[in-house]
Each structure stands twice: as structure tokens, then as C-alpha cells.
């Protein structure tokens, strides 16, 4: 299947080279053919895709504007609800759950002519860094099938990397978009907290959850974000901030922008990864950016902070799966309480249970101050690191992950080692700043590495400008 | 160990999880590893630091208040469609009172 962009699809539709219907069918057939290898998709949605595609074709034939995402095949992480289309969250508990409404992001994508081709595999309730916690089997990285695609949005990253979807939606709580984007060699964006409505995003840790795009180019990711962004009455935490025309501002000129390189982010980094990231920083320097070293002293405390706050919120959010409303109920249950407990024990996988237990413990009487309150204070210190950094620089550039994609099974028995792989993505999540991963080359083994770019709250524009200028200037990593 | 198996059982009860015996031992071990790592936070003096509960964006105090008007709801049938057991327009659950 041809590697399309939003623009090439629009041009092809308007020139009558192909129809949106043909493209949708081709994308779904491609995904189905790839699925035995990568397991990127949990559900394909041919009926929904055809309905959307025929509407685009109708508008094109009438000369009407078919929308900013006209005919673009899009894959959706299976934690984002779709009306009438099964949404499992990668959990056995929700294997048969068919949501009665659409997430706001979905409504906006379809209103812009986007064509949803299916729902993608992910770690159960978005809890994981390798996609090995899915109840429906792991995703295999399309770049190297014996390796993980990253997590938790592994299926969405793989769907774009394998050439099935032009765009995909993921969700990011501690790195779940940026890390799989870096592992699979695609662009992944976590916008400012509140930029995209969380209405219809299955709640994991509400103060940290984001919806964001995957794409093959920065420009396409920016266009998708623009379609989804902006205040939504259905999410009280969604922001009122004006949404700029991101793609129109991508002129490739980054001369004079001040970039900070946090020295703490280069401790414990594999040398090949570090070299590739610094190579990307050199490209930006050649483009006229003013690069300086900055300090982010609370970085070493971010993971501990995150695993208190995120699990505390998760233990509360996942309390709703109790066998009453969401499809699954344990058969052999006597009393109501037994029914709750057995349903949850049978339904949740090991990682979800671990996080529910940890979250319940840190919130329990006698431990709240020592853990949860302490973590909220350290979160404030991490956010302060960012405020101080952004008083000196316009953007921060850093690695996404300490290493490229690891082998399936390599870290699965050691939760702490798995958590530590999120070290460079978690600080941005805690502070709620926009951050993204853009491919910056591959190791000698051919494994992609991502450059992370972070900017001030609501300044996605600068982040996209830096990423786009780099992407245009570099002989970037591309899959054939 | 940071948590005895007895404490793990107590937390499981609070979390409404009926962990099996083999799960309890593994859980105690995993939580021990994570909580030991988390002790790192005690290196930091956080006296006088305001806790951060949420990433706040700037908006007028009343900005998030919407107009108080009636809107269509999901409807009884759609709301119950995913229930494992429903009847007469309600979710059905096992007996609440234990005799």
C-alpha cells in the first residue's frame, strides 16, 4: 500500500485518482494481512469506515469541502470509546463492551472527513510500557518482529509504522504515545494537558491522561491535533486556549530559537541512543538554534512520584469495573461483595491488579501523607523545574527512552525495571507540558530512536516548528 | 518486606480484589520492590511545598459553568445495554444483605 499523507490523499481524491472508499478498503485489507504478524489491531470497522468514506466521496463529487482529514484512514487506540464499535481497553473484562457514545475526539475526526478503520491493541487499561499487558496478546514491532512496539499505545504506533493507517490516536499518561512512537520510528505527540477533551477516553489517571496523534510526518500530526483540540463542554478540564493553525506555521525556520538540553537526561542512556539524539541536536544547531545545557534537578524523582499518583488515581477510576455495568460478571458469586471481588480478580490482568493494589495502599489510612501527599509535592517540584527551564529556553530537547525497542519478554517479570524505561517521558507528563517524539535515526541493528521535544504549556506551535524543521533537514529514518 | 501477606490481604479487601493465595505471595514481593524504590522520595525536603493536584490552565472562575438547560440523556435502554444482568429497567445484582 502506498505511504500516503493527508495532503497526498486530498490531492488524489480531488484529481479522481482514487476514491475514499477504495482507500478505506485497501487500508483495512492491508491491516488484516499484517495482523497475523504484528497483532496491531483488535477490531476492524469496515462498515463504519465505508459510511465515512462514502460521505467524503459524495462531497468530493459535489464539489463540497470534504474536510481537513478527508478520506484519511485512521486507527484508534482501543481505550477511546466508539459508539456501536467494540472497545476493549485491552482487557478481558471489556471483551464484549460496546460503548453507547463516541469520544469527542472521534466525533471531531469524523466531522473532518477522517475514516476510522479499526481499534488498536494496547496494554490493559493503558498500563504498560511494552504492550505485553494486553489480554489479547502482545503487539510485535513492525520494524523488528521479535521486539516490543513500546506501550501502552503499541498497536497505534505499529498501525502507522507498518503502513496501514496514515494517522492513529493514542493516549499518554506517562509516555504511552512518545515511547511507542520512538520504538516504531513514527511521530507521536502528547499535547498540553487539557488541549484535547478526555470525554470518551477510558480513565486511567485523570490528572495525567491525554489523547494525542501518531503520524508519519510532523505536519500530519499537527493537522490531526488541530482537528481534535479545543474546549469541550463534556470535559471540565479541557482548555479554553485558542488553537492556532499549526500546519500553516511550519515554515522550517527555527533560527534564533533557544533550545535546552537537560544534562540529567543523559545519565544512564545507552551510548548509541545518546549519539543519535545528540546528532539531532547538532542538526538543529546547524539550522540556527541556540543550544545550551539546562538543569532539571528533580528528574531522578519523577518515576517514584508518577507511580504513586497514577496508581492512586487508577485505583479509584478502575473501581467502576465491578460486574454491574460493564458486561463481565463472575458466574460463581454469592453475595454482592463476593461478586465484585471475584469478577475483578478474574477480569483484571496482573499489571492492573498490581497498580490497583499499590494505588489503594498509598491512599489508605496512615499512608496518605507519606506517599500520596509527598508525591503531589514532588510533582510540584518537577513542574517547577520546567517553569525555570522555560524562563531560559523556548524548547527542551532530550531522548525519549534510554534504549531502543527491547525484546518481547525481556522485562516482563521485573515491574521496577519496566517502570524505569519511562524515565525520560514521565517528567513532561507530570508537568502537563506538550511533548513529542520525532524519529532521529536508527541504531546499527536498525532500531529506531526518537528525539523528544518539549515546550511551554499550550505552545505546541514551537514544538511542531522544531520537530518539522528537524524532520525536513535530516536524512531521516524511513522504512521502505 | 514492607508489607506482610496479612497487610496485602487487607489492601486487597479495600480494593475489592479477591486475590488467590498464589497471587498474594507474588503481590507482596512486587509491592515490596516498588515501595522500596519509592522510598527515594524521602531524600527530598518538601517542607513548605504546595502539593500539586492538577495541571491548571488559566480561565475565568465561572468559565467552566455551562447554561443550566435540559439535554437529551442516554436513555434507559442504551444505559443498560452492557449490563451483565438487567431487568425491568434496572441493573440486577446479587442480594446486598447477607443472612
Interface residues (C-beta under 8 A of the other chain):
Chain A: X96 X97 X98 X100 X101 X192 X193 X194 X207 X233 X236 X237 X239 X240 X241 X298 X300 X301 X303 X304 X305 X307 X308 X315 X319 X322 X323 X324 X325 X326 X327 X328 X329 X333 X334 X335 X336 X337 X338 X339 X340 X341 X342 X344 X345 X348 X353 X354 X356 X357 X358 X360 X361 X364 X371 X373 X374 X375 X376 X377 X378 X379 X380 X381 X383 X415 X416 X419 X431 X432 X457 X458
Chain B: X3 X8 X11 X12 X14 X15 X16 X17 X18 X19 X20 X23 X27 X30 X31 X33 X34 X35 X37 X38 X40 X41 X42 X43 X44 X46 X49 X50 X51 X52 X53 X54 X55 X57 X59 X63 X64 X66 X74 X78 X79 X81 X82 X83 X84 X85 X91 X93 X94 X95 X96 X98
